[in-house]
Amino acid sequence: MSLLLDLIGYFIGYLILTLAVYITTVVLRFRKRSILRALLVALILEISAFLTIIPILGLILALFVSLLAIKAVYEEGWLKSIAALIISFIVLILLAVVLQILGLLSRTIFLFRAPLPSSGPP
């Protein structure tokens, strides 16, 4: 049952990330924006997040892969792609906060994972 809940939480996080990417493309007026392209970019962003397993180099690689994904899928320039990556992150945080406040994220997905307090001695 825990695996099923984790998969559902992952899928909800994926949809929220897709929405953040799509909102960003609308704000920045990308020429080739669509929800399908946002789904593809969100999938690439989710996969590139696994690169962060490698300590410092992994983060740099993940950011670069994410930047390349936005640039390639939407066929935009480097500056617009960098702006899209930054704004997508901000929109993602705002969406997560709003959904958390509204109580629609009963399980904390991605950004707000915190260890549960232990009931025993330290």
N, C-alpha and C positions, 0 to 999 in steps of 0.2 A: 504494500500500500504506500510506503514511503517513496519508493521509486516512481510510482504513478504520480504522486503529488509533486515530486521534483520535476518530472517531465512536463506536467501541466504548468508549473511555475516557470520553467524554461521557455515553454511555448508562449506564455503570456508576456514574458520579458522580450521575446523575439518580436511579438506583435507591437509592443510599446516602442521598441527600437525602430521598427518599420515606420510607425506613425511619426516618430521624431525625425527620421530621415525625410519622409515625405513633406512634413511641415517645413523643414529647412529648404527643400527644393522649391517649394511654393514661395517662401519668403525671399529667397535669392533669385527667383524667376529663372530657374533653369529651363532651357528650351525643350529638353527631352524628358520632362518629368512625368512619371506615371507610378501608380501603386506597385506594379510588377517590378519596375526598376528599383523601387525602394525596398521591396522584398528581397531582391537579389543582393543589393548592397548590404542590407541588414544581415543576411546570411553570411556574406563574406566578412563583415565586421565581427560576427559571432565566432566564426572559425578562426579569424586572426587573433582573437582574444586568447586562444590557447597558446600562442607564441609567448605570452607573458610568463610562461613557466620558466623560461630561460631568464635569469635575473635581470640584468640591465639591457643587454642586447635584445632580448625578447620584446621588451616594451618599445624600443626603437623600431624593431622590425614590424611589430603589430601596428604602430602608427603609420609607418611607411606603406604597408600593405593596405591599410584602411584608406589612406590618401590615394593610392593608385586605383583602388576599387571605385571610389567616387569619381575620379578623373576619367577612368576608362568607361564606366557604365553610362555616365551622363555626358561624356565628351565635352568637358569644360576645361578651362585653363587651370594652371597650378594655384593661382591666388584664390580663385573662386572655390576650388576644391578644398584648400586649407580652411577658408572661411566656413564652408559647409561642414567640415569635420568639427570645428570648434562650436559652431552654432548647434549642430546635432547633439553634441554632448550637453550643452546648456539646456536645450529643449528636452532632452531625455531626463535630466535631473528635475526640471520643472514638472514634467508629466508624472514622474514617479512621486514627487512630493504631493502634488494635487491628488493623485489617486490614493496615496496613503492617508491624506487628511480626510478624504471622502469615505475612507474605509473600504475601498474597492480592492486594495491589495492586502488581503488578510495575511498572506505569507509574504515576508519581505524577500523580494527577488533581487538580484544584482546589487544595487547601491547601498542598501541599508542592512547588510548582514552584520549582526553583532552577536557575540557569544552570550548564551543564556547564563544568568547568574546561577552559581552552584549552591546547593542547599547544605553541603557538608563543609567541614573545616578546610581552610586553604591549603 
